Amino acid sequence: MRKRLLSVLLGAAMTVTAMGGVTVMAAENEEPLPGGGSNIIYVITPSVSNPAFKTEADVATKTAEELGYEVKAASHDDDPTKQTELFDSAIADKAAAIICDNAGADATIEAVKKAKDAGIPTFLIDREINEDGVAISQIVANNYQGAKAIAEVWVEAMGEEGKYAELLGKESDTNAGVRSSAFHEVIDQYPDLEMVAQQTANWEKTEAFDKTEAILQANPELDGIICGNDTMLEGAVAACEAAGKNIPVIGVDGSDEAAALIKDGKATGTALQQFALMAEMAVEQADAYLKDGTTGLDEKQLVDCIAITADNVDNLKTFVYTEGGAEAAEDTAEAETEDAGAEETTEGAAE
């Protein structure tokens, strides 16, 4: 039987779990938004060519459909204008709610306000916006905690010394600055670690490859690289391989691609952002809000990241971390299938 995350969260307010917990607080009462009047939930994300955003879209869609909603999923491709058009479409369709991984902390505010004015609640995931009280929920990864955790792993792999480079994400994305600051809160404590290059690769693999290639040409003695996400980690590792180097490289996301590189000994680690969990939480909270007029939770909710290394990478698949790894995940799936079969048998007997 599918677990209802919302009921778990409501019972665990103000707690942090061992496996990348969720920190929540009781929300203040406010006049609830009724929804637009239809049974449609819009799911709006960045490009699903990125596995993390595809996971968000897939999980949110699956969860909403299981709860009885029609889903319209679309990508804004990190274009605020396109995002505004998608919000306008949701308003025209009288959407019940909007789930959104947004296209900019400032650029998104007006679109969410417009939806709110139309009575449509918005539930943000992954990226927050720079205004409170507009969205119903802002469910984001604890980027600061996650980046610090994986930076500590990287420092150990570096032996607390050496020359390194940093690849930054998009300047318009608040996560880029948060992760970089957290990296440096750890790394800057070690005087023998020297940053010789810091460049923006805009979250992109190809750009990360090109930037790393140029950095290695200018700094052939480079000892390590820190990356703001796993897509840039992939590009950095590929450039290192092309140059015949195998050095400590970390990222943030927890993608299957990064996991494969960690297993192969080509990357040091990543900080898993629990995209699947955040997407499911958002839909669960939207459903509760539409039915009860409240989520029972604070607007801003942090979902802890998990440091992924060679020691625990087998527990990770498709942005889902399961103690015991793939075998445990299979056991859970089998148990859910058995539960479903038992329910069908019971219903048949009752008839």
HUCOR-V902640 format. One record per residue. N is the residue number from 1. RES is the residue in three letters. PHI is phi in whole degrees, 0 to 359 (* if undefined). Layout:
<<N,RES,PHI> <N,RES,PHI>>
This chain:
<<1,MET,*> <2,ARG,292> <3,LYS,289> <4,ARG,267> <5,LEU,297> <6,LEU,297> <7,SER,296> <8,VAL,295> <9,LEU,293> <10,LEU,298> <11,GLY,279> <12,ALA,240> <13,ALA,301> <14,MET,66> <15,THR,239> <16,VAL,230> <17,THR,276> <18,ALA,291> <19,MET,264> <20,GLY,70> <21,GLY,285> <22,VAL,244> <23,THR,262> <24,VAL,224> <25,MET,221> <26,ALA,294> <27,ALA,272> <28,GLU,280> <29,ASN,287> <30,GLU,209> <31,GLU,296> <32,PRO,286> <33,LEU,275> <34,PRO,279> <35,GLY,90> <36,GLY,282> <37,GLY,117> <38,SER,265> <39,ASN,255> <40,ILE,263> <41,ILE,249> <42,TYR,273> <43,VAL,241> <44,ILE,241> <45,THR,224> <46,PRO,295> <47,SER,303> <48,VAL,283> <49,SER,292> <50,ASN,275> <51,PRO,304> <52,ALA,295> <53,PHE,285> <54,LYS,295> <55,THR,299> <56,GLU,305> <57,ALA,296> <58,ASP,295> <59,VAL,291> <60,ALA,298> <61,THR,297> <62,LYS,299> <63,THR,296> <64,ALA,295> <65,GLU,295> <66,GLU,295> <67,LEU,272> <68,GLY,98> <69,TYR,264> <70,GLU,276> <71,VAL,239> <72,LYS,240> <73,ALA,251> <74,ALA,207> <75,SER,247> <76,HIS,265> <77,ASP,56> <78,ASP,60> <79,ASP,252> <80,PRO,302> <81,THR,294> <82,LYS,296> <83,GLN,298> <84,THR,300> <85,GLU,297> <86,LEU,291> <87,PHE,296> <88,ASP,298> <89,SER,295> <90,ALA,297> <91,ILE,294> <92,ALA,296> <93,ASP,278> <94,LYS,55> <95,ALA,304> <96,ALA,288> <97,ALA,198> <98,ILE,236> <99,ILE,254> <100,CYS,216> <101,ASP,260> <102,ASN,279> <103,ALA,257> <104,GLY,150> <105,ALA,297> <106,ASP,263> <107,ALA,293> <108,THR,272> <109,ILE,304> <110,GLU,295> <111,ALA,295> <112,VAL,293> <113,LYS,298> <114,LYS,296> <115,ALA,296> <116,LYS,299> <117,ASP,297> <118,ALA,271> <119,GLY,84> <120,ILE,257> <121,PRO,281> <122,THR,247> <123,PHE,238> <124,LEU,268> <125,ILE,232> <126,ASP,73> <127,ARG,241> <128,GLU,267> <129,ILE,248> <130,ASN,270> <131,GLU,206> <132,ASP,266> <133,GLY,81> <134,VAL,257> <135,ALA,278> <136,ILE,284> <137,SER,225> <138,GLN,234> <139,ILE,256> <140,VAL,231> <141,ALA,293> <142,ASN,280> <143,ASN,302> <144,TYR,296> <145,GLN,298> <146,GLY,293> <147,ALA,294> <148,LYS,297> <149,ALA,298> <150,ILE,283> <151,ALA,296> <152,GLU,296> <153,VAL,297> <154,TRP,294> <155,VAL,302> <156,GLU,296> <157,ALA,295> <158,MET,281> <159,GLY,70> <160,GLU,65> <161,GLU,205> <162,GLY,127> <163,LYS,261> <164,TYR,218> <165,ALA,235> <166,GLU,235> <167,LEU,253> <168,LEU,262> <169,GLY,274> <170,LYS,298> <171,GLU,296> <172,SER,283> <173,ASP,265> <174,THR,301> <175,ASN,298> <176,ALA,298> <177,GLY,291> <178,VAL,297> <179,ARG,295> <180,SER,297> <181,SER,299> <182,ALA,292> <183,PHE,308> <184,HIS,286> <185,GLU,299> <186,VAL,276> <187,ILE,295> <188,ASP,291> <189,GLN,284> <190,TYR,250> <191,PRO,296> <192,ASP,271> <193,LEU,261> <194,GLU,243> <195,MET,278> <196,VAL,256> <197,ALA,203> <198,GLN,216> <199,GLN,223> <200,THR,273> <201,ALA,241> <202,ASN,56> <203,TRP,71> <204,GLU,261> <205,LYS,294> <206,THR,296> <207,GLU,295> <208,ALA,295> <209,PHE,299> <210,ASP,297> <211,LYS,294> <212,THR,294> <213,GLU,302> <214,ALA,293> <215,ILE,296> <216,LEU,294> <217,GLN,294> <218,ALA,279> <219,ASN,225> <220,PRO,298> <221,GLU,269> <222,LEU,306> <223,ASP,253> <224,GLY,189> <225,ILE,219> <226,ILE,246> <227,CYS,237> <228,GLY,288> <229,ASN,208> <230,ASP,282> <231,THR,296> <232,MET,290> <233,LEU,303> <234,GLU,302> <235,GLY,295> <236,ALA,295> <237,VAL,296> <238,ALA,299> <239,ALA,292> <240,CYS,296> <241,GLU,300> <242,ALA,297> <243,ALA,267> <244,GLY,76> <245,LYS,244> <246,ASN,230> <247,ILE,233> <248,PRO,298> <249,VAL,226> <250,ILE,234> <251,GLY,217> <252,VAL,221> <253,ASP,155> <254,GLY,91> <255,SER,285> <256,ASP,296> <257,GLU,295> <258,ALA,294> <259,ALA,301> <260,ALA,297> <261,LEU,292> <262,ILE,294> <263,LYS,299> <264,ASP,277> <265,GLY,77> <266,LYS,263> <267,ALA,228> <268,THR,274> <269,GLY,177> <270,THR,211> <271,ALA,258> <272,LEU,289> <273,GLN,268> <274,GLN,275> <275,PHE,301> <276,ALA,298> <277,LEU,296> <278,MET,297> <279,ALA,294> <280,GLU,294> <281,MET,302> <282,ALA,298> <283,VAL,291> <284,GLU,301> <285,GLN,290> <286,ALA,298> <287,ASP,298> <288,ALA,296> <289,TYR,296> <290,LEU,294> <291,LYS,272> <292,ASP,246> <293,GLY,82> <294,THR,199> <295,THR,267> <296,GLY,77> <297,LEU,234> <298,ASP,291> <299,GLU,301> <300,LYS,264> <301,GLN,228> <302,LEU,258> <303,VAL,252> <304,ASP,298> <305,CYS,272> <306,ILE,236> <307,ALA,288> <308,ILE,254> <309,THR,227> <310,ALA,299> <311,ASP,286> <312,ASN,228> <313,VAL,297> <314,ASP,293> <315,ASN,276> <316,LEU,251> <317,LYS,204> <318,THR,52> <319,PHE,66> <320,VAL,242> <321,TYR,257> <322,THR,233> <323,GLU,300> <324,GLY,99> <325,GLY,75> <326,ALA,299> <327,GLU,298> <328,ALA,295> <329,ALA,297> <330,GLU,296> <331,ASP,299> <332,THR,297> <333,ALA,297> <334,GLU,296> <335,ALA,297> <336,GLU,294> <337,THR,295> <338,GLU,297> <339,ASP,299> <340,ALA,296> <341,GLY,295> <342,ALA,295> <343,GLU,295> <344,GLU,296> <345,THR,297> <346,THR,297> <347,GLU,296> <348,GLY,294> <349,ALA,294> <350,ALA,295> <351,GLU,290>>
